Amino acid sequence: MNNGVPDGVSQAFAAHEAFEEREGAFAATTARFDTRILVVDRDESASRYRLSLTVPTLSSAVEGPVADVVEEGWLDTFRLRLEDAAMAVPTDSGIEVPTANVDDGDIVVETTFRESDPERAPRTAKALINYVEGTYAEGVVPGYEYRPPVSDLLASARHDDSDTDPGGPMPL
């Protein structure tokens, strides 16, 4: 074990190009938002991981004011969409429905999952991270000027869409 992390888990995350170890946890180097994956417990059959992503609230992500009703509706929709996170992973990983709690202009999204094979844990974590980031990007509200990292996420989504001019409209 390394910093409380089983060796097989450390090796699997180290071998995956999208992660690096930071202070006994793992962070996704390819994510636009802050991420943290911890091994929270382990038994003889599997390890349980906690995945946390910190994303900005709508009002923190944009220039200018956001009406309370828009902010609340956006957050409710984001939370509802997160309920389908388990569909992002092709295996049964015991994924708990993510929570999304507001904390001082940020939303902390957390979920746990179990993997018996340490090699699958980074793939499961990456799929969940991609799901949360994609869900966030799909939920952006047109008509606002977004600040980084959201503006970067949207620019990347526009750039990755080969049928769309990089300066074109926001993907929906």
ZAGUKE-603433 format. One record per residue: z, y, x of N, C-alpha, C, O in turn. Coordinates in nm, 2 decimals, m for minus. Layout:
BEGIN
NODE:n.Z:n.Y:n.X:ca.Z:ca.Y:ca.X:c.Z:c.Y:c.X:o.Z:o.Y:o.X
NODE:Z:Y:X:Z:Y:X:Z:Y:X:Z:Y:X .
...
//
This chain:
BEGIN
NODE:n.Z:n.Y:n.X:ca.Z:ca.Y:ca.X:c.Z:c.Y:c.X:o.Z:o.Y:o.X
NODE:0.00:m0.12:0.08:0.00:0.00:0.00:0.00:0.12:0.09:0.06:0.13:0.20 .
NODE:m0.07:0.23:0.04:m0.08:0.35:0.11:m0.03:0.46:0.01:m0.10:0.49:m0.09 .
NODE:0.08:0.53:0.04:0.14:0.63:m0.05:0.16:0.58:m0.19:0.14:0.65:m0.28 .
NODE:0.20:0.45:m0.20:0.22:0.39:m0.33:0.10:0.34:m0.40:0.10:0.29:m0.51 .
NODE:m0.02:0.36:m0.33:m0.14:0.31:m0.39:m0.18:0.18:m0.33:m0.19:0.17:m0.20 .
NODE:m0.21:0.08:m0.41:m0.24:m0.05:m0.35:m0.37:m0.04:m0.26:m0.46:0.04:m0.29 .
NODE:m0.37:m0.12:m0.15:m0.48:m0.11:m0.05:m0.62:m0.13:m0.12:m0.71:m0.05:m0.09 .
NODE:m0.63:m0.22:m0.20:m0.76:m0.25:m0.27:m0.81:m0.13:m0.35:m0.93:m0.10:m0.35 .
NODE:m0.72:m0.06:m0.41:m0.75:0.06:m0.49:m0.80:0.17:m0.40:m0.90:0.23:m0.42 .
NODE:m0.72:0.19:m0.29:m0.76:0.30:m0.19:m0.89:0.27:m0.13:m0.97:0.36:m0.12 .
NODE:m0.92:0.14:m0.10:m1.05:0.11:m0.04:m1.16:0.13:m0.14:m1.27:0.18:m0.10 .
NODE:m1.14:0.09:m0.26:m1.24:0.11:m0.37:m1.28:0.25:m0.39:m1.39:0.29:m0.40 .
NODE:m1.18:0.34:m0.40:m1.20:0.48:m0.42:m1.26:0.54:m0.30:m1.35:0.63:m0.31 .
NODE:m1.22:0.50:m0.18:m1.28:0.55:m0.05:m1.42:0.52:m0.04:m1.50:0.59:0.02 .
NODE:m1.46:0.40:m0.09:m1.60:0.35:m0.08:m1.69:0.42:m0.18:m1.81:0.42:m0.16 .
NODE:m1.63:0.48:m0.28:m1.71:0.54:m0.38:m1.74:0.69:m0.34:m1.65:0.76:m0.31 .
NODE:m1.87:0.72:m0.34:m1.91:0.86:m0.29:m1.85:0.97:m0.37:m1.85:1.09:m0.32 .
NODE:m1.81:0.95:m0.49:m1.76:1.06:m0.58:m1.61:1.09:m0.57:m1.57:1.19:m0.63 .
NODE:m1.54:1.02:m0.48:m1.40:1.04:m0.48:m1.34:1.06:m0.33:m1.40:1.02:m0.24 .
NODE:m1.23:1.13:m0.33:m1.16:1.14:m0.20:m1.01:1.14:m0.23:m0.97:1.18:m0.34 .
NODE:m0.93:1.08:m0.14:m0.79:1.07:m0.16:m0.72:1.21:m0.13:m0.75:1.27:m0.02 .
NODE:m0.63:1.25:m0.21:m0.56:1.37:m0.19:m0.41:1.35:m0.23:m0.39:1.34:m0.35 .
NODE:m0.32:1.35:m0.14:m0.18:1.34:m0.17:m0.14:1.23:m0.26:m0.07:1.25:m0.36 .
NODE:m0.19:1.11:m0.23:m0.15:0.99:m0.31:m0.22:0.98:m0.44:m0.19:0.89:m0.52 .
NODE:m0.32:1.06:m0.46:m0.41:1.05:m0.58:m0.55:1.06:m0.54:m0.58:1.07:m0.42 .
NODE:m0.64:1.05:m0.63:m0.78:1.06:m0.60:m0.84:1.18:m0.68:m0.80:1.20:m0.79 .
NODE:m0.94:1.25:m0.62:m1.00:1.36:m0.69:m1.15:1.33:m0.68:m1.21:1.28:m0.59 .
NODE:m1.22:1.37:m0.79:m1.37:1.36:m0.80:m1.43:1.48:m0.73:m1.41:1.59:m0.77 .
NODE:m1.50:1.45:m0.62:m1.57:1.55:m0.54:m1.70:1.60:m0.61:m1.75:1.71:m0.58 .
NODE:m1.75:1.53:m0.71:m1.87:1.57:m0.78:m1.84:1.64:m0.91:m1.93:1.68:m0.98 .
NODE:m1.71:1.65:m0.95:m1.68:1.71:m1.08:m1.67:1.86:m1.07:m1.64:1.92:m0.96 .
NODE:m1.71:1.93:m1.17:m1.70:2.08:m1.18:m1.56:2.13:m1.21:m1.52:2.24:m1.18 .
NODE:m1.48:2.04:m1.26:m1.34:2.07:m1.30:m1.24:2.00:m1.21:m1.28:1.90:m1.15 .
NODE:m1.12:2.04:m1.21:m1.02:1.98:m1.13:m0.98:1.84:m1.19:m0.97:1.83:m1.31 .
NODE:m0.98:1.74:m1.10:m0.95:1.60:m1.15:m0.84:1.54:m1.06:m0.82:1.58:m0.95 .
NODE:m0.77:1.45:m1.12:m0.67:1.37:m1.05:m0.66:1.23:m1.11:m0.64:1.22:m1.23 .
NODE:m0.67:1.13:m1.03:m0.65:1.00:m1.08:m0.53:0.94:m1.00:m0.53:0.94:m0.87 .
NODE:m0.44:0.88:m1.07:m0.32:0.82:m1.01:m0.30:0.68:m1.06:m0.34:0.65:m1.17 .
NODE:m0.25:0.59:m0.97:m0.21:0.46:m1.02:m0.07:0.48:m1.07:0.02:0.52:m0.99 .
NODE:m0.05:0.46:m1.20:0.09:0.48:m1.25:0.17:0.36:m1.26:0.30:0.37:m1.26 .
NODE:0.11:0.24:m1.27:0.19:0.12:m1.26:0.09:0.00:m1.24:m0.03:0.01:m1.25 .
NODE:0.16:m0.11:m1.20:0.08:m0.23:m1.17:0.16:m0.35:m1.20:0.28:m0.35:m1.18 .
NODE:0.09:m0.45:m1.26:0.15:m0.58:m1.28:0.06:m0.68:m1.21:m0.03:m0.65:m1.14 .
NODE:0.09:m0.81:m1.23:0.01:m0.91:m1.16:m0.13:m0.92:m1.20:m0.22:m0.98:m1.13 .
NODE:m0.16:m0.86:m1.32:m0.30:m0.88:m1.37:m0.39:m0.75:m1.36:m0.51:m0.76:m1.36 .
NODE:m0.32:m0.63:m1.35:m0.40:m0.51:m1.35:m0.32:m0.39:m1.30:m0.20:m0.39:m1.30 .
NODE:m0.39:m0.29:m1.27:m0.33:m0.16:m1.24:m0.36:m0.06:m1.36:m0.47:m0.07:m1.42 .
NODE:m0.27:0.02:m1.39:m0.29:0.13:m1.49:m0.31:0.26:m1.42:m0.23:0.29:m1.33 .
NODE:m0.41:0.33:m1.46:m0.45:0.46:m1.39:m0.43:0.57:m1.50:m0.46:0.56:m1.61 .
NODE:m0.39:0.69:m1.45:m0.39:0.81:m1.53:m0.49:0.91:m1.47:m0.49:0.94:m1.36 .
NODE:m0.58:0.95:m1.56:m0.68:1.04:m1.52:m0.65:1.18:m1.59:m0.63:1.18:m1.71 .
NODE:m0.65:1.28:m1.51:m0.63:1.42:m1.56:m0.75:1.51:m1.52:m0.79:1.50:m1.41 .
NODE:m0.80:1.58:m1.61:m0.90:1.68:m1.59:m0.84:1.82:m1.64:m0.79:1.82:m1.75 .
NODE:m0.86:1.92:m1.57:m0.82:2.05:m1.62:m0.95:2.13:m1.64:m1.03:2.16:m1.55 .
NODE:m0.97:2.17:m1.76:m1.09:2.25:m1.80:m1.04:2.38:m1.86:m0.93:2.39:m1.92 .
NODE:m1.12:2.49:m1.86:m1.08:2.62:m1.92:m1.09:2.62:m2.07:m1.18:2.55:m2.13 .
NODE:m1.00:2.69:m2.13:m1.02:2.71:m2.28:m1.14:2.80:m2.29:m1.19:2.85:m2.20 .
NODE:m1.19:2.80:m2.41:m1.31:2.88:m2.44:m1.29:3.03:m2.40:m1.37:3.09:m2.33 .
NODE:m1.18:3.09:m2.44:m1.15:3.23:m2.41:m1.13:3.25:m2.26:m1.16:3.36:m2.21 .
NODE:m1.09:3.15:m2.18:m1.08:3.16:m2.04:m1.21:3.15:m1.97:m1.23:3.19:m1.85 .
NODE:m1.31:3.08:m2.03:m1.44:3.05:m1.97:m1.54:3.16:m1.99:m1.64:3.16:m1.93 .
NODE:m1.51:3.26:m2.08:m1.61:3.36:m2.11:m1.57:3.50:m2.08:m1.45:3.53:m2.06 .
NODE:m1.67:3.58:m2.06:m1.65:3.73:m2.05:m1.63:3.78:m2.19:m1.71:3.75:m2.28 .
NODE:m1.53:3.86:m2.21:m1.51:3.92:m2.34:m1.42:3.84:m2.43:m1.38:3.73:m2.40 .
NODE:m1.39:3.90:m2.55:m1.30:3.83:m2.64:m1.37:3.72:m2.72:m1.49:3.71:m2.74 .
NODE:m1.28:3.63:m2.76:m1.32:3.52:m2.85:m1.22:3.52:m2.97:m1.10:3.53:m2.96 .
NODE:m1.28:3.52:m3.09:m1.20:3.53:m3.21:m1.11:3.40:m3.22:m1.16:3.29:m3.18 .
NODE:m0.99:3.42:m3.27:m0.90:3.30:m3.28:m0.96:3.19:m3.36:m0.94:3.07:m3.32 .
NODE:m1.03:3.21:m3.46:m1.09:3.11:m3.55:m1.19:3.03:m3.47:m1.21:2.91:m3.48 .
NODE:m1.27:3.10:m3.38:m1.37:3.03:m3.30:m1.30:2.95:m3.19:m1.33:2.83:m3.17 .
NODE:m1.20:3.00:m3.13:m1.12:2.93:m3.03:m1.06:2.80:m3.09:m1.07:2.69:m3.03 .
NODE:m0.99:2.81:m3.20:m0.93:2.70:m3.26:m1.03:2.60:m3.31:m1.00:2.48:m3.29 .
NODE:m1.14:2.64:m3.37:m1.24:2.54:m3.41:m1.30:2.47:m3.30:m1.33:2.35:m3.30 .
NODE:m1.33:2.55:m3.19:m1.38:2.49:m3.07:m1.29:2.38:m3.01:m1.33:2.27:m2.98 .
NODE:m1.16:2.41:m3.00:m1.06:2.32:m2.94:m1.05:2.19:m3.03:m1.04:2.08:m2.98 .
NODE:m1.05:2.21:m3.16:m1.04:2.10:m3.26:m1.16:2.01:m3.24:m1.15:1.89:m3.24 .
NODE:m1.28:2.07:m3.23:m1.40:1.99:m3.21:m1.40:1.91:m3.08:m1.44:1.80:m3.07 .
NODE:m1.36:1.98:m2.97:m1.35:1.92:m2.84:m1.25:1.80:m2.85:m1.29:1.69:m2.79 .
NODE:m1.14:1.81:m2.91:m1.04:1.70:m2.92:m1.10:1.59:m3.00:m1.09:1.47:m2.96 .
NODE:m1.17:1.62:m3.11:m1.24:1.51:m3.19:m1.34:1.43:m3.11:m1.35:1.31:m3.12 .
NODE:m1.42:1.50:m3.03:m1.52:1.44:m2.95:m1.46:1.35:m2.84:m1.52:1.25:m2.80 .
NODE:m1.35:1.39:m2.79:m1.28:1.31:m2.69:m1.23:1.18:m2.74:m1.21:1.08:m2.66 .
NODE:m1.21:1.16:m2.87:m1.17:1.04:m2.92:m1.26:0.92:m2.90:m1.22:0.81:m2.90 .
NODE:m1.39:0.95:m2.87:m1.49:0.85:m2.84:m1.51:0.82:m2.69:m1.60:0.76:m2.65 .
NODE:m1.41:0.86:m2.61:m1.43:0.85:m2.46:m1.44:0.70:m2.42:m1.51:0.67:m2.32 .
NODE:m1.38:0.61:m2.49:m1.39:0.47:m2.45:m1.53:0.42:m2.46:m1.57:0.32:m2.39 .
NODE:m1.62:0.48:m2.54:m1.76:0.44:m2.55:m1.83:0.47:m2.42:m1.94:0.41:m2.40 .
NODE:m1.78:0.55:m2.33:m1.85:0.58:m2.21:m1.84:0.47:m2.10:m1.91:0.47:m2.00 .
NODE:m1.75:0.38:m2.13:m1.73:0.27:m2.03:m1.77:0.14:m2.09:m1.73:0.10:m2.20 .
NODE:m1.86:0.06:m2.02:m1.91:m0.06:m2.08:m1.82:m0.18:m2.08:m1.85:m0.28:m2.14 .
NODE:m1.70:m0.17:m2.02:m1.61:m0.28:m2.02:m1.48:m0.24:m2.10:m1.46:m0.12:m2.13 .
NODE:m1.41:m0.34:m2.13:m1.28:m0.32:m2.20:m1.17:m0.28:m2.10:m1.12:m0.37:m2.03 .
NODE:m1.15:m0.15:m2.09:m1.05:m0.10:m1.98:m0.93:m0.05:m2.05:m0.85:0.02:m1.98 .
NODE:m0.90:m0.08:m2.17:m0.78:m0.04:m2.24:m0.76:0.12:m2.23:m0.65:0.16:m2.21 .
NODE:m0.87:0.19:m2.25:m0.87:0.33:m2.24:m0.79:0.39:m2.36:m0.83:0.36:m2.48 .
NODE:m0.69:0.47:m2.33:m0.62:0.54:m2.44:m0.70:0.66:m2.48:m0.77:0.72:m2.40 .
NODE:m0.69:0.70:m2.61:m0.76:0.82:m2.66:m0.70:0.94:m2.58:m0.58:0.96:m2.57 .
NODE:m0.79:1.02:m2.51:m0.74:1.13:m2.43:m0.67:1.23:m2.52:m0.70:1.26:m2.63 .
NODE:m0.57:1.29:m2.45:m0.50:1.41:m2.51:m0.56:1.53:m2.45:m0.61:1.53:m2.34 .
NODE:m0.56:1.64:m2.52:m0.61:1.77:m2.47:m0.50:1.88:m2.50:m0.50:1.93:m2.62 .
NODE:m0.42:1.92:m2.41:m0.31:2.01:m2.43:m0.34:2.14:m2.36:m0.37:2.14:m2.24 .
NODE:m0.32:2.25:m2.43:m0.35:2.39:m2.38:m0.22:2.43:m2.29:m0.11:2.41:m2.33 .
NODE:m0.25:2.48:m2.17:m0.15:2.52:m2.08:m0.20:2.65:m2.01:m0.27:2.64:m1.91 .
NODE:m0.16:2.76:m2.06:m0.19:2.89:m1.99:m0.33:2.91:m1.96:m0.37:2.93:m1.84 .
NODE:m0.42:2.90:m2.06:m0.56:2.93:m2.04:m0.64:2.81:m1.99:m0.76:2.82:m1.98 .
NODE:m0.58:2.70:m1.97:m0.64:2.57:m1.94:m0.62:2.47:m2.04:m0.52:2.48:m2.12 .
NODE:m0.70:2.37:m2.04:m0.68:2.25:m2.13:m0.66:2.13:m2.03:m0.75:2.11:m1.95 .
NODE:m0.55:2.07:m2.04:m0.53:1.95:m1.95:m0.56:1.83:m2.04:m0.50:1.80:m2.14 .
NODE:m0.67:1.76:m2.00:m0.72:1.64:m2.06:m0.66:1.52:m1.99:m0.68:1.51:m1.87 .
NODE:m0.59:1.43:m2.06:m0.53:1.31:m1.99:m0.56:1.19:m2.07:m0.56:1.19:m2.19 .
NODE:m0.58:1.08:m1.99:m0.60:0.95:m2.05:m0.55:0.85:m1.95:m0.54:0.88:m1.83 .
NODE:m0.52:0.73:m2.00:m0.50:0.62:m1.90:m0.59:0.50:m1.93:m0.65:0.49:m2.04 .
NODE:m0.61:0.42:m1.83:m0.69:0.30:m1.85:m0.64:0.19:m1.75:m0.57:0.22:m1.66 .
NODE:m0.68:0.07:m1.78:m0.63:m0.04:m1.70:m0.75:m0.11:m1.64:m0.86:m0.13:m1.71 .
NODE:m0.74:m0.16:m1.52:m0.85:m0.23:m1.46:m0.78:m0.34:m1.37:m0.69:m0.32:m1.30 .
NODE:m0.83:m0.47:m1.39:m0.78:m0.58:m1.31:m0.85:m0.58:m1.18:m0.80:m0.63:m1.08 .
NODE:m0.97:m0.53:m1.17:m1.05:m0.53:m1.05:m1.05:m0.39:m0.99:m1.11:m0.30:m1.05 .
NODE:m0.99:m0.37:m0.87:m0.99:m0.23:m0.82:m1.13:m0.17:m0.79:m1.14:m0.05:m0.80 .
NODE:m1.23:m0.26:m0.78:m1.37:m0.21:m0.76:m1.42:m0.14:m0.88:m1.51:m0.05:m0.87 .
NODE:m1.37:m0.18:m1.00:m1.42:m0.12:m1.12:m1.35:0.02:m1.15:m1.40:0.10:m1.23 .
NODE:m1.23:0.04:m1.10:m1.16:0.16:m1.13:m1.23:0.29:m1.10:m1.23:0.38:m1.18 .
NODE:m1.29:0.30:m0.98:m1.37:0.43:m0.96:m1.48:0.45:m1.06:m1.51:0.56:m1.10 .
NODE:m1.55:0.34:m1.09:m1.66:0.35:m1.19:m1.61:0.39:m1.32:m1.67:0.47:m1.39 .
NODE:m1.50:0.33:m1.36:m1.44:0.37:m1.49:m1.40:0.52:m1.49:m1.43:0.59:m1.59 .
NODE:m1.33:0.56:m1.39:m1.28:0.70:m1.38:m1.40:0.79:m1.38:m1.40:0.89:m1.45 .
NODE:m1.51:0.76:m1.30:m1.63:0.85:m1.30:m1.69:0.86:m1.43:m1.74:0.96:m1.47 .
NODE:m1.70:0.75:m1.50:m1.77:0.75:m1.64:m1.68:0.84:m1.73:m1.74:0.91:m1.81 .
NODE:m1.55:0.83:m1.72:m1.47:0.91:m1.81:m1.48:1.06:m1.77:m1.48:1.14:m1.86 .
NODE:m1.48:1.09:m1.64:m1.50:1.23:m1.60:m1.63:1.28:m1.65:m1.64:1.39:m1.70 .
NODE:m1.74:1.20:m1.63:m1.87:1.25:m1.68:m1.87:1.27:m1.83:m1.93:1.36:m1.88 .
NODE:m1.80:1.18:m1.90:m1.79:1.20:m2.05:m1.72:1.33:m2.09:m1.77:1.40:m2.17 .
NODE:m1.61:1.36:m2.02:m1.53:1.48:m2.06:m1.61:1.60:m2.02:m1.62:1.70:m2.10 .
NODE:m1.68:1.60:m1.90:m1.76:1.72:m1.86:m1.88:1.73:m1.95:m1.91:1.85:m1.99 .
NODE:m1.94:1.62:m1.99:m2.05:1.63:m2.08:m2.01:1.68:m2.22:m2.08:1.76:m2.28 .
NODE:m1.90:1.63:m2.27:m1.85:1.67:m2.40:m1.82:1.82:m2.39:m1.84:1.89:m2.49 .
NODE:m1.76:1.87:m2.28:m1.73:2.01:m2.27:m1.86:2.09:m2.27:m1.87:2.19:m2.34 .
NODE:m1.96:2.05:m2.19:m2.09:2.12:m2.19:m2.16:2.12:m2.32:m2.21:2.23:m2.36 .
NODE:m2.15:2.01:m2.39:m2.21:2.01:m2.53:m2.15:2.10:m2.63:m2.21:2.15:m2.72 .
NODE:m2.02:2.13:m2.60:m1.94:2.21:m2.70:m1.94:2.36:m2.67:m1.88:2.44:m2.74 .
NODE:m2.01:2.40:m2.56:m2.01:2.55:m2.53:m2.08:2.62:m2.65:m2.17:2.57:m2.71 .
NODE:m2.03:2.74:m2.68:m2.07:2.81:m2.79:m2.18:2.91:m2.74:m2.15:3.00:m2.66 .
NODE:m2.30:2.91:m2.80:m2.40:3.00:m2.76:m2.36:3.15:m2.79:m2.28:3.17:m2.88 .
NODE:m2.41:3.24:m2.71:m2.39:3.38:m2.74:m2.28:3.44:m2.65:m2.26:3.56:m2.66 .
NODE:m2.22:3.36:m2.57:m2.12:3.42:m2.47:m2.17:3.41:m2.33:m2.26:3.33:m2.30 .
NODE:m2.12:3.50:m2.25:m2.15:3.49:m2.11:m2.04:3.42:m2.04:m1.92:3.46:m2.04 .
NODE:m2.07:3.30:m1.98:m1.97:3.21:m1.92:m1.95:3.25:m1.77:m2.04:3.29:m1.70 .
NODE:m1.82:3.23:m1.73:m1.78:3.24:m1.59:m1.78:3.10:m1.52:m1.78:3.00:m1.59 .
NODE:m1.78:3.10:m1.39:m1.77:2.98:m1.32:m1.63:2.92:m1.35:m1.54:2.99:m1.37 .
NODE:m1.61:2.79:m1.35:m1.71:2.69:m1.32:m1.80:2.65:m1.44:m1.90:2.57:m1.42 .
NODE:m1.78:2.70:m1.56:m1.86:2.67:m1.67:m2.00:2.71:m1.66:m2.10:2.64:m1.69 .
NODE:m2.02:2.83:m1.60:m2.16:2.88:m1.58:m2.23:2.79:m1.48:m2.35:2.77:m1.50 .
NODE:m2.16:2.74:m1.38:m2.22:2.65:m1.29:m2.26:2.52:m1.35:m2.37:2.46:m1.33 .
NODE:m2.17:2.47:m1.44:m2.20:2.34:m1.51:m2.32:2.36:m1.60:m2.40:2.27:m1.61 .
NODE:m2.33:2.47:m1.67:m2.45:2.49:m1.76:m2.58:2.51:m1.68:m2.68:2.46:m1.72 .
NODE:m2.57:2.58:m1.56:m2.69:2.59:m1.48:m2.73:2.46:m1.43:m2.85:2.43:m1.42 .
NODE:m2.64:2.37:m1.39:m2.67:2.24:m1.34:m2.74:2.16:m1.46:m2.83:2.09:m1.43 .
NODE:m2.68:2.17:m1.58:m2.74:2.10:m1.69:m2.88:2.15:m1.72:m2.97:2.06:m1.75 .
NODE:m2.91:2.27:m1.71:m3.04:2.33:m1.73:m3.13:2.28:m1.62:m3.25:2.24:m1.65 .
NODE:m3.09:2.28:m1.50:m3.17:2.24:m1.38:m3.20:2.09:m1.39:m3.31:2.05:m1.35 .
NODE:m3.11:2.01:m1.44:m3.13:1.86:m1.44:m3.22:1.82:m1.56:m3.28:1.71:m1.55 .
NODE:m3.25:1.91:m1.65:m3.34:1.88:m1.76:m3.48:1.92:m1.72:m3.51:2.04:m1.72 .
NODE:m3.56:1.82:m1.68:m3.69:1.85:m1.63:m3.79:1.91:m1.73:m3.89:1.97:m1.68 .
NODE:m3.76:1.91:m1.85:m3.85:1.97:m1.95:m3.81:2.12:m1.98:m3.87:2.18:m2.06 .
NODE:m3.71:2.17:m1.91:m3.66:2.30:m1.94:m3.67:2.39:m1.82:m3.63:2.34:m1.71 .
NODE:m3.71:2.51:m1.84:m3.71:2.61:m1.73:m3.56:2.63:m1.69:m3.48:2.65:m1.78 .
NODE:m3.53:2.63:m1.56:m3.39:2.65:m1.51:m3.33:2.78:m1.57:m3.21:2.79:m1.58 .
NODE:m3.41:2.88:m1.60:m3.35:3.00:m1.66:m3.36:3.00:m1.81:m3.33:3.10:m1.88 .
NODE:m3.39:2.88:m1.87:m3.41:2.87:m2.01:m3.28:2.87:m2.09:m3.17:2.90:m2.03 .
NODE:m3.29:2.84:m2.22:m3.17:2.85:m2.30:m3.07:2.74:m2.26:m3.10:2.64:m2.19 .
NODE:m2.95:2.76:m2.31:m2.84:2.67:m2.28:m2.86:2.54:m2.35:m2.91:2.54:m2.47 .
NODE:m2.84:2.42:m2.29:m2.86:2.29:m2.35:m2.75:2.28:m2.46:m2.64:2.32:m2.44 .
NODE:m2.79:2.21:m2.57:m2.70:2.19:m2.68:m2.67:2.05:m2.70:m2.59:2.01:m2.78 .
//
